[in-house]
Amino acid sequence: MRPIFVSALLLLVSNTFMTFAWYGHLKFENRPLWLVIFVSWGIALLEYVFQVPANRYGFVHGIPAASLKVIQEVITLIVFVLFARFYLGERLTWNYYVGFALIFLAVFFVFFLKPASA
């Protein structure tokens, strides 16, 4: 399996955990803040179990750190949109999607427009 796919898969799992750590508690307004902080930290620990190997594996196999960051941001947006819609029940408006599209444009610039070698 290509390193970029392995890293992307691990980042997908990582970002799923992180999205729940950051936003999952929003449905539990009646819980004490200290409790949701500790639960979120526990979930974030699971996030790091996947995020660190994802970046290490990708970097060791020749994926630049900046490219890994772009991959991570795009995955984060995809996970967040699904999370906001299906878990929080929010509908995102067109302006969010325009903003997301501009971030997706970064993928094009990073992965498909290669500068001429000097």
FENMO-V298658 format. One line per field, one symbol per residue. ss: DSSP state (h for helix, s for strand, l for the rest). phi: phi as a letter, one per 40 degrees, with the letter a starting at -180 (. if undefined). psi: psi as a letter, one per 40 degrees, with the letter a starting at -180 (. if undefined). A space follows every 50 residues. Layout:
ss = ???
phi = ???
psi = ???
//
This chain:
ss = llhhhhhhhhhhhhhhhhhhhhhhhhhlllllhhhhhhhhhhhhhhhhhh hhhhhhhhhhllllhhhhhhhhhhhhhhhhhhhhhhlllllllhhhhhhh hhhhhhhhhhhlllllll
phi = .cdccccccccccdccccccccbccccbccccddccccccccccdcdccb cccccccccccgccdcccccdccccdccccdcccccccgcbccdccccdc cccccdcdccbbbccccc
psi = hiddddddddddddddddddddededefdeiidddddddddddddddddd ddddddddddfehidddddddddddddddddddddddefihiiddddddd ddddddddddeeghihi.
//
